[in-house]
Amino acid sequence: MTLADLLISIGSAGLVLFTLPTVFNKNSQVPRKAASIPTASILTYFVPLFATNGLILTSLTIAGQAIVWWLIVLFRPVKSRGKRGEDRNSTSGSVAVRSIP
């Protein structure tokens, strides 16, 4: 085990632990499944790449991240806000006004 393997693994394991509440909280939402599916796919792709390069601990913790993201894709709803949902500023509650040129 190298120092790089250990440091990457610690960071990956931390991301797994901090992302798990998103899976277990039924009220949590992900911004878009279109963003979550590529994230889960990319993490899944990296698992064998790290394993074949000898970073076994890293590949295991990245596999944990991939599992959590696939669980998010499967179980977290994406609620649509209707036709004008894209125009609403979620932090202030204001609606953007489009100007016509």
Helices and strands as residue ranges (DSSP letters): H 3-24, H 33-52, H 56-75, G 85-87
